[in-house]
C-alpha cells in the first residue's frame, strides 16, 4: 500500500483553511490612505501563513539585537513594530472567517 507524500508547501486542496473567508483590512499609512490591504479573495490559510512569516522575521530581528551591546536603535524598533502591525492585521483578517463560522455554525 502506498503512502501519501508529505509536503512542506501549501497545497490548496489539502488546506482546510481555504474555505474560510478573510475580513478585508488595512494597515500602515493613514486611515484615509493605507499602505497595505488584505483583499477579498485571499484565503484564511494564506493570510495566516503570511502572518507567521512576518512574525518569524520580527523574532529573527529581535534575536539578532538581544546580544548586541548597544541593542536596537529607534529605526530597528520602528521596523519591528511595523512588521508586527502587518502580522497582526493578517492574523485578525485571517481568523475572521473562522470566528464567523463558529458563531453561525459553519464555514463561509
MMTF fields as JSON, N, C-alpha, C and O atoms, coordinates in Angstrom:
{
  "mmtfVersion": "1.0.0",
  "mmtfProducer": "UNKNOWN",
  "numBonds": 431,
  "numAtoms": 432,
  "numGroups": 108,
  "numChains": 1,
  "numModels": 1,
  "chainsPerModel": [1],
  "groupsPerChain": [108],
  "chainIdList": ["A"],
  "bondAtomList": [4, 2, 8, 6, 12, 10, 16, 14, 20, 18, 24, 22, 28, 26, 32, 30, 36, 34, 40, 38, 44, 42, 48, 46, 52, 50, 56, 54, 60, 58, 64, 62, 68, 66, 72, 70, 76, 74, 80, 78, 84, 82, 88, 86, 92, 90, 96, 94, 100, 98, 104, 102, 108, 106, 112, 110, 116, 114, 120, 118, 124, 122, 128, 126, 132, 130, 136, 134, 140, 138, 144, 142, 148, 146, 152, 150, 156, 154, 160, 158, 164, 162, 168, 166, 172, 170, 176, 174, 180, 178, 184, 182, 188, 186, 192, 190, 196, 194, 200, 198, 204, 202, 208, 206, 212, 210, 216, 214, 220, 218, 224, 222, 228, 226, 232, 230, 236, 234, 240, 238, 244, 242, 248, 246, 252, 250, 256, 254, 260, 258, 264, 262, 268, 266, 272, 270, 276, 274, 280, 278, 284, 282, 288, 286, 292, 290, 296, 294, 300, 298, 304, 302, 308, 306, 312, 310, 316, 314, 320, 318, 324, 322, 328, 326, 332, 330, 336, 334, 340, 338, 344, 342, 348, 346, 352, 350, 356, 354, 360, 358, 364, 362, 368, 366, 372, 370, 376, 374, 380, 378, 384, 382, 388, 386, 392, 390, 396, 394, 400, 398, 404, 402, 408, 406, 412, 410, 416, 414, 420, 418, 424, 422, 428, 426],
  "bondOrderList": [1, 1, 1, 1, 1, 1, 1, 1, 1, 1, 1, 1, 1, 1, 1, 1, 1, 1, 1, 1, 1, 1, 1, 1, 1, 1, 1, 1, 1, 1, 1, 1, 1, 1, 1, 1, 1, 1, 1, 1, 1, 1, 1, 1, 1, 1, 1, 1, 1, 1, 1, 1, 1, 1, 1, 1, 1, 1, 1, 1, 1, 1, 1, 1, 1, 1, 1, 1, 1, 1, 1, 1, 1, 1, 1, 1, 1, 1, 1, 1, 1, 1, 1, 1, 1, 1, 1, 1, 1, 1, 1, 1, 1, 1, 1, 1, 1, 1, 1, 1, 1, 1, 1, 1, 1, 1, 1],
  "groupList": [{"groupName": "UNK", "atomNameList": ["N", "CA", "C", "O"], "elementList": ["N", "C", "C", "O"], "formalChargeList": [0, 0, 0, 0], "bondAtomList": [1, 0, 2, 1, 3, 2], "bondOrderList": [1, 1, 2], "singleLetterCode": "X", "chemCompType": "L-PEPTIDE LINKING"}],
  "groupTypeList": [0, 0, 0, 0, 0, 0, 0, 0, 0, 0, 0, 0, 0, 0, 0, 0, 0, 0, 0, 0, 0, 0, 0, 0, 0, 0, 0, 0, 0, 0, 0, 0, 0, 0, 0, 0, 0, 0, 0, 0, 0, 0, 0, 0, 0, 0, 0, 0, 0, 0, 0, 0, 0, 0, 0, 0, 0, 0, 0, 0, 0, 0, 0, 0, 0, 0, 0, 0, 0, 0, 0, 0, 0, 0, 0, 0, 0, 0, 0, 0, 0, 0, 0, 0, 0, 0, 0, 0, 0, 0, 0, 0, 0, 0, 0, 0, 0, 0, 0, 0, 0, 0, 0, 0, 0, 0, 0, 0],
  "groupIdList": [1, 2, 3, 4, 5, 6, 7, 8, 9, 10, 11, 12, 13, 14, 15, 16, 17, 18, 19, 20, 21, 22, 23, 24, 25, 26, 27, 28, 29, 30, 31, 32, 33, 34, 35, 36, 37, 38, 39, 40, 41, 42, 43, 44, 45, 46, 47, 48, 49, 50, 51, 52, 53, 54, 55, 56, 57, 58, 59, 60, 61, 62, 63, 64, 65, 66, 67, 68, 69, 70, 71, 72, 73, 74, 75, 76, 77, 78, 79, 80, 81, 82, 83, 84, 85, 86, 87, 88, 89, 90, 91, 92, 93, 94, 95, 96, 97, 98, 99, 100, 101, 102, 103, 104, 105, 106, 107, 108],
  "secStructList": [7, 7, 7, 7, 7, 7, 7, 1, 1, 7, 7, 4, 4, 4, 7, 4, 4, 4, 4, 1, 7, 7, 7, 7, 3, 3, 3, 3, 3, 7, 1, 1, 1, 3, 3, 3, 3, 3, 7, 6, 6, 7, 7, 2, 2, 2, 2, 2, 2, 2, 2, 2, 2, 2, 2, 2, 2, 2, 2, 2, 2, 2, 2, 2, 2, 2, 6, 7, 6, 6, 7, 7, 7, 2, 2, 2, 2, 2, 2, 2, 2, 2, 2, 2, 2, 2, 2, 2, 2, 2, 2, 2, 2, 2, 2, 2, 2, 2, 2, 2, 2, 2, 2, 2, 6, 1, 7, 7],
  "xCoordList": [0.85, 0.0, 0.906, 1.825, 0.647, 1.488, 0.972, -0.229, 1.901, 1.579, 1.58, 2.378, 0.704, 0.742, 2.046, 2.598, 2.53, 3.765, 3.517, 2.468, 4.493, 4.445, 4.971, 5.925, 4.357, 4.832, 5.078, 4.482, 5.956, 6.198, 5.536, 5.482, 5.034, 4.389, 2.893, 2.337, 2.254, 0.809, 0.159, 0.488, -0.737, -1.49, -2.947, -3.525, -3.545, -4.897, -5.895, -6.736, -5.828, -6.796, -6.645, -7.601, -5.453, -5.217, -5.435, -5.496, -5.551, -5.63, -7.076, -7.837, -7.473, -8.859, -9.208, -10.388, -8.198, -8.469, -8.871, -9.283, -8.765, -9.11, -10.596, -10.983, -11.425, -12.876, -13.324, -14.464, -12.459, -12.846, -12.511, -11.44, -13.451, -13.212, -12.388, -12.369, -11.716, -10.953, -11.802, -12.801, -11.402, -12.022, -11.086, -9.957, -11.53, -10.644, -10.208, -11.04, -8.921, -8.41, -7.221, -6.602, -6.911, -5.817, -4.894, -5.307, -3.64, -2.71, -1.605, -1.403, -0.902, 0.168, -0.402, -1.541, 0.366, -0.102, -1.175, -1.153, -2.109, -3.211, -4.489, -4.526, -5.531, -6.797, -7.389, -8.113, -7.085, -7.585, -6.773, -7.309, -5.48, -4.591, -3.706, -2.528, -4.27, -3.448, -2.372, -2.56, -1.251, -0.16, -0.382, 0.033, -1.027, -1.237, -2.684, -3.298, -3.216, -4.58, -4.657, -4.007, -5.456, -5.779, -7.054, -8.116, -6.933, -8.008, -8.929, -8.5, -10.21, -11.105, -10.512, -9.833, -10.759, -10.195, -8.969, -8.537, -8.407, -7.301, -7.891, -8.84, -7.342, -7.888, -7.336, -6.306, -8.036, -7.57, -6.213, -5.348, -6.023, -4.746, -3.598, -2.538, -3.794, -2.745, -2.429, -1.263, -3.466, -3.263, -2.506, -1.602, -2.871, -2.213, -0.77, 0.1, -0.507, 0.868, 1.747, 2.881, 1.225, 1.99, 2.219, 3.291, 1.212, 1.359, 2.465, 3.287, 2.48, 3.519, 4.906, 5.858, 5.021, 6.306, 6.776, 7.952, 5.862, 6.229, 6.657, 7.625, 5.938, 6.315, 7.666, 8.447, 7.945, 9.25, 10.361, 11.428, 10.115, 11.1, 11.339, 12.48, 10.255, 10.397, 11.185, 12.039, 10.908, 11.646, 13.128, 13.983, 13.431, 14.834, 15.566, 16.716, 14.892, 15.499, 15.731, 16.801, 14.73, 14.849, 15.989, 16.797, 16.056, 17.125, 18.499, 19.46, 18.602, 19.879, 20.336, 21.512, 19.403, 19.775, 19.831, 20.354, 19.309, 19.352, 20.791, 21.086, 21.676, 23.067, 23.973, 25.164, 23.433, 24.232, 24.479, 23.551, 25.697, 25.988, 25.135, 24.692, 24.908, 24.126, 22.641, 21.863, 22.24, 20.828, 20.343, 21.148, 19.06, 18.449, 18.22, 17.897, 18.392, 18.118, 16.654, 15.895, 16.278, 14.885, 14.385, 13.227, 15.237, 14.832, 14.51, 13.537, 15.314, 15.074, 13.79, 12.992, 13.588, 12.361, 11.131, 10.091, 11.231, 10.121, 9.827, 8.667, 10.874, 10.7, 10.028, 9.133, 10.461, 9.847, 8.371, 7.521, 8.072, 6.681, 5.84, 4.697, 6.4, 5.683, 5.416, 4.319, 6.411, 6.257, 5.2, 4.359, 5.246, 4.26, 2.856, 1.88, 2.739, 1.432, 0.851, -0.34, 1.687, 1.232, 0.84, -0.174, 1.637, 1.326, 0.001, -0.79, -0.242, -1.498, -2.685, -3.725, -2.537, -3.621, -3.938, -5.106, -2.9, -3.111, -3.76, -4.648, -3.313, -3.874, -5.343, -6.192, -5.636, -7.017, -7.921, -9.02, -7.436, -8.224, -8.381, -9.441, -7.33, -7.352, -8.233, -8.765, -8.395, -9.221, -10.692, -11.531, -11.007, -12.381, -13.372, -14.384, -13.075, -13.995, -14.146, -15.225, -13.075, -13.123, -14.034, -14.852, -13.887, -14.725, -16.187, -17.076, -16.439, -17.819, -18.427, -19.619, -17.613, -18.084, -18.552, -19.565, -17.81, -18.199, -19.502, -20.347, -19.647, -20.859, -22.091, -23.177, -21.884, -23.015, -23.121, -24.008, -22.233, -22.337, -21.894, -22.382, -20.978, -20.483, -19.454, -19.314, -18.743, -17.717, -18.37, -19.436, -17.729, -18.214, -17.414, -17.646],
  "yCoordList": [-1.16, 0.0, 1.237, 1.334, 2.171, 3.366, 4.42, 4.543, 5.161, 6.226, 7.563, 7.75, 8.508, 9.826, 10.538, 10.355, 11.352, 12.101, 13.23, 13.875, 13.453, 14.609, 15.805, 15.681, 16.956, 18.168, 19.235, 19.221, 20.149, 21.271, 22.533, 23.537, 22.494, 23.671, 23.65, 22.685, 24.726, 24.835, 24.241, 24.627, 23.328, 22.744, 23.071, 22.631, 23.85, 24.36, 23.26, 23.441, 22.123, 21.058, 20.422, 19.847, 20.516, 19.897, 20.859, 20.423, 22.141, 23.129, 23.379, 23.952, 22.964, 23.174, 24.641, 24.982, 25.525, 26.938, 27.661, 28.819, 27.011, 27.643, 27.995, 28.914, 27.282, 27.511, 28.735, 29.176, 29.281, 30.418, 31.736, 31.898, 32.676, 33.992, 34.849, 34.619, 35.831, 36.768, 38.026, 38.228, 38.835, 40.138, 41.155, 41.309, 41.873, 42.869, 43.878, 44.414, 44.133, 45.071, 45.811, 45.362, 46.947, 47.8, 48.102, 48.068, 48.399, 48.813, 49.637, 49.629, 50.338, 51.215, 52.478, 52.479, 53.536, 54.792, 55.416, 55.284, 56.093, 56.723, 55.953, 55.103, 56.249, 55.548, 55.91, 55.108, 57.113, 57.521, 56.888, 56.622, 56.65, 56.097, 55.013, 55.248, 53.822, 52.741, 52.313, 52.394, 51.862, 51.406, 49.975, 49.624, 49.149, 47.746, 47.375, 47.909, 46.456, 45.994, 44.485, 43.918, 43.856, 42.436, 42.402, 42.84, 41.876, 41.948, 40.74, 39.64, 40.942, 39.795, 38.838, 39.269, 37.565, 36.558, 35.89, 34.838, 36.496, 35.897, 34.885, 35.196, 33.691, 32.687, 32.916, 33.565, 32.376, 32.454, 31.779, 32.264, 30.663, 29.956, 30.814, 30.845, 31.518, 32.409, 33.52, 33.816, 34.132, 35.229, 34.764, 35.454, 33.609, 33.1, 32.682, 32.858, 32.129, 31.774, 33.022, 33.032, 34.065, 35.308, 35.949, 36.49, 35.883, 36.41, 35.678, 36.296, 34.368, 33.575, 33.948, 34.045, 34.156, 34.536, 35.893, 36.066, 36.848, 38.171, 38.096, 38.742, 37.307, 37.177, 36.486, 36.839, 35.506, 34.836, 35.823, 35.792, 36.696, 37.717, 38.689, 39.05, 39.114, 40.025, 39.364, 40.002, 38.097, 37.379, 37.261, 37.381, 37.03, 36.928, 38.25, 38.264, 39.352, 40.668, 40.881, 41.33, 40.56, 40.729, 39.865, 40.335, 38.604, 37.712, 38.231, 38.067, 38.85, 39.413, 40.524, 40.601, 41.377, 42.531, 42.253, 43.074, 41.127, 40.796, 40.74, 41.194, 40.191, 40.028, 41.187, 41.171, 42.189, 43.351, 44.236, 44.496, 44.697, 45.53, 46.801, 47.193, 47.437, 48.676, 48.475, 49.418, 47.259, 46.979, 47.548, 47.94, 47.595, 48.09, 49.585, 50.104, 50.281, 51.715, 51.964, 51.025, 53.211, 53.572, 53.088, 52.687, 53.118, 52.664, 51.179, 50.752, 50.398, 48.956, 48.688, 47.84, 49.402, 49.206, 49.609, 48.958, 50.675, 51.084, 49.979, 49.643, 49.416, 48.356, 47.13, 46.535, 46.763, 45.611, 45.893, 45.028, 47.1, 47.474, 47.418, 46.964, 47.876, 47.87, 46.44, 46.132, 45.575, 44.178, 43.502, 42.753, 43.766, 43.166, 43.706, 42.971, 44.983, 45.553, 44.826, 44.515, 44.559, 43.816, 42.398, 41.894, 41.75, 40.38, 40.336, 39.411, 41.324, 41.375, 41.577, 40.941, 42.457, 42.685, 41.399, 41.076, 40.669, 39.407, 38.366, 37.627, 38.314, 37.362, 37.688, 36.797, 38.961, 39.376, 39.096, 38.562, 39.468, 39.237, 37.759, 37.321, 36.992, 35.565, 34.751, 33.718, 35.19, 34.427, 34.843, 34.207, 35.894, 36.402, 35.322, 35.102, 34.646, 33.622, 32.455, 31.873, 32.113, 31.011, 31.402, 30.601, 32.63, 33.112, 33.188, 32.812, 33.676, 33.762, 32.374, 32.181, 31.421, 30.051, 29.495, 28.799, 29.807, 29.327, 29.982, 29.337, 31.269, 31.988, 31.498, 31.345, 31.256, 30.895, 29.398, 28.964, 28.618, 27.162, 26.519, 25.443, 27.149, 26.523, 27.39, 28.57, 26.822, 27.545, 28.494, 28.206, 29.617, 30.597, 30.451, 31.172],
  "zCoordList": [0.0, 0.0, 0.0, 0.813, -0.904, -0.958, 0.01, 0.249, 0.55, 1.494, 0.764, -0.154, 1.145, 0.509, 0.854, 1.939, -0.086, 0.138, 1.128, 1.111, 1.984, 2.863, 2.092, 1.325, 2.289, 1.638, 2.686, 3.763, 2.359, 3.259, 2.748, 3.458, 1.528, 0.943, 1.165, 1.689, 0.759, 0.877, -0.365, -1.487, -0.172, -1.266, -1.008, -0.014, -1.915, -1.706, -1.386, -0.506, -2.076, -1.856, -0.479, 0.041, 0.123, 1.419, 2.583, 3.732, 2.314, 3.385, 3.786, 3.006, 4.983, 5.408, 5.624, 5.717, 5.707, 5.918, 4.647, 4.711, 3.489, 2.219, 2.166, 1.445, 2.911, 2.836, 3.632, 3.488, 4.454, 5.292, 4.61, 4.026, 4.695, 4.117, 5.074, 6.284, 4.508, 5.336, 5.531, 4.841, 6.449, 6.64, 6.022, 6.49, 4.958, 4.354, 5.408, 6.14, 5.486, 6.477, 5.896, 4.931, 6.495, 6.036, 7.2, 8.359, 6.883, 7.922, 7.302, 6.088, 8.146, 7.692, 7.07, 6.603, 7.06, 6.495, 7.367, 8.591, 6.729, 7.457, 7.178, 6.288, 7.934, 7.711, 6.347, 5.756, 5.84, 4.53, 3.391, 2.315, 3.635, 2.609, 3.204, 3.473, 3.411, 3.969, 2.978, 1.765, 3.508, 2.662, 2.186, 1.082, 2.998, 2.673, 2.972, 3.896, 2.18, 2.392, 2.202, 1.324, 3.033, 2.887, 2.045, 2.488, 0.831, -0.149, -0.108, 0.242, -0.468, -0.633, -1.657, -2.588, -1.494, -2.378, -1.776, -2.247, -0.739, -0.013, 0.959, 1.679, 0.985, 1.907, 3.313, 3.499, 4.279, 5.665, 5.801, 6.529, 5.104, 5.16, 4.669, 5.294, 3.55, 3.02, 4.006, 4.267, 4.552, 5.494, 6.736, 7.208, 7.26, 8.461, 8.18, 9.033, 6.991, 6.643, 6.529, 7.008, 5.899, 5.779, 7.149, 7.419, 8.001, 9.355, 10.098, 10.776, 9.967, 10.613, 10.09, 10.866, 8.791, 8.201, 8.72, 9.039, 8.805, 9.318, 10.781, 11.181, 11.579, 12.987, 13.137, 14.021, 12.284, 12.326, 11.988, 12.6, 11.018, 10.67, 11.809, 12.098, 12.457, 13.595, 14.719, 15.336, 14.989, 16.031, 15.682, 16.559, 14.421, 13.997, 14.228, 14.669, 13.927, 14.16, 15.649, 16.059, 16.453, 17.906, 18.447, 19.249, 18.013, 18.478, 18.086, 18.838, 16.929, 16.491, 17.437, 17.792, 17.839, 18.651, 20.147, 20.9, 20.593, 22.024, 22.519, 23.624, 21.714, 22.133, 21.725, 22.036, 21.035, 20.64, 21.86, 22.626, 22.049, 23.223, 23.294, 24.374, 22.155, 22.16, 22.001, 22.147, 21.705, 21.489, 20.172, 19.328, 19.994, 18.761, 18.863, 19.932, 17.733, 17.722, 17.36, 17.119, 17.325, 17.051, 15.707, 15.587, 14.691, 13.355, 13.356, 12.734, 14.045, 14.117, 14.88, 14.481, 15.971, 16.75, 15.948, 16.05, 15.148, 14.281, 13.269, 13.033, 12.671, 11.677, 12.295, 11.694, 13.489, 14.166, 14.439, 14.23, 14.903, 15.152, 13.887, 13.919, 12.776, 11.508, 11.036, 10.57, 11.156, 10.757, 11.637, 11.139, 12.933, 13.838, 13.583, 13.73, 13.202, 12.865, 11.648, 11.618, 10.656, 9.483, 9.829, 9.345, 10.664, 11.082, 11.835, 11.647, 12.68, 13.429, 12.488, 12.658, 11.498, 10.541, 9.772, 9.557, 9.359, 8.663, 9.571, 9.145, 10.812, 11.775, 12.051, 12.041, 12.297, 12.564, 11.362, 11.506, 10.171, 8.962, 8.656, 8.208, 8.898, 8.59, 9.509, 9.101, 10.728, 11.667, 11.628, 12.266, 10.891, 10.828, 10.397, 11.062, 9.275, 8.774, 9.724, 9.838, 10.4, 11.365, 12.528, 12.981, 13.004, 14.097, 13.672, 14.435, 12.451, 11.956, 11.791, 12.029, 11.389, 11.248, 12.586, 12.657, 13.646, 14.955, 15.422, 16.043, 15.112, 15.511, 14.739, 15.297, 13.435, 12.562, 12.288, 11.554, 12.864, 12.767, 11.47, 11.125, 10.735, 9.514, 8.82, 9.14, 7.884, 7.131, 6.145, 5.601, 5.921, 4.929, 3.681, 2.711]
}
